[in-house]
């Protein structure tokens, strides 16, 4: 083998290694860019849902950690939390974080409130705006019954 062909082959090896490394780097950059675009698309689909409504609850209950008397309440959501305000000026205002969204199983034209009954205490656990998916605001792991206010399946 002459010297010129050996020098050519020695130069080709570093060029091939550099080319493969450059190709892997471009591939990784493409994957990162595609992941970023998909993440942004996912964020666009999870816009916070906002709503406002009114409810009359005819029994005392617990919202979050606050004891609430029977009465009329305004409620609203900004997509991250739900605020429940008593219409009584001396009544409570409660801010509850949303645990997760719940898939709508009907098309009720009025809001629905689900209370978990544990012993003799009723705890607000779900809020369903009219014709929309619901919001879980409390997880009750122990056995419990439900009391439903509003909607077409109202029961106490």
N, C-alpha and C positions, 0 to 999 in steps of 0.2 A: 504494500500500500504506500502510495507516495504521500508526502507531507501536505500537499494542498488538499487532498481528499480528506485526510485526518482532521485538518483544521476546519473544514466545512462541516463535518459531522460533529465536532465539538461545539461549534457555534449553533448548530441546529438544536441541540439538547436544551440549552438555556432558553432559546426562543420558544420551544414547545412548552416548557414548564411555565414560562411567563404567560404564554397564550392561554394555557389551561387555568392558571390562577386568575387571569383577567376575566375569563369566561365564567368561572365560579363566582367572582365578585359581582359581575353584572347580573347573574342569576339571583344571587342573594339580594341585591338591590331591587331587582324586579319583584321579588317575593315581598320584601318590606313595603315597597310602594303599593302593591296590590292589596296587602293587608290593611294599610292605612286608608286606602280608598274604600274598602269594604267596611271598615270601622266607622268612617264618616257617614256612609250610606245607612248603616245601622242606627247611628245617632239621629239622623234625620227622621227615621221611622218611629222613634220613641219620643216624639214631642210630648211634653206634659199635657195631660188632658185637664181642662179647667171647667168647673161647673159651679153653680150656686143653686140653692134651693131652700125650702122651708119644711119644717116637720113639727107635728104636735105629738109628743110622747106622753102618754097618760099614766106613767108609773115612774118611780125613781129608778135610776140606773147609774152605772159607772162608765165613764168615758176616759180612757187612758187610766190615770190613777185618781181622777176627780169624781167625787160623788155629785150627781146632778139630780135636781128635783124634777118631778113631772112638770111639763110645760111646753111652751112653743120655743122652737130653736131655728136659727138660720144656720146653714152650713155652706161651706165653700171649699174648693180645692184648687191648689196651684199645680197639681201634678206630683208634688213631693210630700205634701201633708194635707190634712183636712182640718179645718177650723170649725168648731161647733160653738155658737154663741147663743146664750139664753136671751130671749127677748125681754126678760125681766131685767131691769137695770142693775139689780143686786145679784143677779144670777151669774153662773160661771161662764168663762170662755175657756175652751179646751182645744189644744193643738195636738193632733194625733198623727204620727208618721205613718205613711202607707207602707205596709209590709209587702204587698204584691197586688197585681190586678187579677180580677176573677172574670172568667168568660161568661157572658150573658147567656142565659138559657131560655129567656122569654122576651117579649117586647112591651113590658109594662109601661104604661104612660105616666105613672107617678113613681116617685122615689120609694125605695124599700130599705128598711133598717132591720138588721138581724142582730139579736141579742143572744149571747150565750148565757144560759141559766145554770149557775153552779151553786148548789144549795138553794138559798133564798135570794141570792144576789144576781142581778141581770147586768151583763157587761156588753157594751156596744162592740161588736166584732166585725160587722160588714156594713158598708153603705153602697147602695145601688142607685145611682142617678137614673132618672127616667130614660128608657130606651138605650142605655149605655152599659158597658162592662162595669163590674163592681170593683170595690176597693176593700181589701182585707186590712183592718187596722188593729186586730188583736188575734193572737194565736192562743187557743185554749186547749192544752194537751190532755187534760183530764176529761173524763166522761162528762157530758153536759147535754141539756136539752136546748132547743131554740125557741125564741119568741120572735115573731115576724110582725113588723108594723109597716103598713103600706103595701103597694103592689097587689097582685091578684091572688096571692097565696097567703093572705094575712091570717095569722093564728096566734093565740096566746097560750 
